[in-house]
């Protein structure tokens, strides 16, 4: 098997796994806040979280590229002051992927929190348990299917990203070239056989992920009955 093919798939999975892991730990407190907070500006935060669902990937990628650029203040400080290059780098792609895949992790978890009986929290608090204890030991165990669904949805969405990754990462073999970009590149070069190999891997993964989501949905429905 061609070394570049393996490197591209390896990089694709690494970005997807890192992005999913980061979003898992960021999204639980965020989803908890959105589910239970009565703050006036909560709807503004919900809108910002959901924005990537309707925002063209190229738009988000463009603005991130401006932020990353040393020609602008944030990027200049990050690159010259901290010595970190975000444009056309693994880290830059991960940050973009985290922002673009955020609603796919937050929304299922938030919906699961909102579906739980209020009595669960009240019972825990009445026993003198803290908010952190209640979240970790009471609420999260009751939304495990939703957590798994959020994980597989986020991973699936990240692994198929194209626009954002292309804008901020480019197409550098072994560094920023992921499978979705490789397919486009191989088709442009009329290398349909190689493009088919990449596509077959992604189709197979997508099928398994969708099968997992349907199984989790059935489990959730049985749990709620």
Secondary structure as GFF3:
##gff-version 3
##sequence-region A 1 225
A	DSSP	alpha_helix	3	36	.	.	.	ID=ss1
A	DSSP	alpha_helix	42	50	.	.	.	ID=ss2
A	DSSP	three_ten_helix	51	53	.	.	.	ID=ss3
A	DSSP	alpha_helix	57	68	.	.	.	ID=ss4
A	DSSP	alpha_helix	73	76	.	.	.	ID=ss5
A	DSSP	pi_helix	77	81	.	.	.	ID=ss6
A	DSSP	alpha_helix	90	115	.	.	.	ID=ss7
A	DSSP	alpha_helix	118	126	.	.	.	ID=ss8
A	DSSP	alpha_helix	131	133	.	.	.	ID=ss9
A	DSSP	pi_helix	134	139	.	.	.	ID=ss10
A	DSSP	three_ten_helix	140	143	.	.	.	ID=ss11
A	DSSP	alpha_helix	144	159	.	.	.	ID=ss12
A	DSSP	alpha_helix	163	169	.	.	.	ID=ss13
A	DSSP	alpha_helix	179	188	.	.	.	ID=ss14
A	DSSP	alpha_helix	192	224	.	.	.	ID=ss15
###
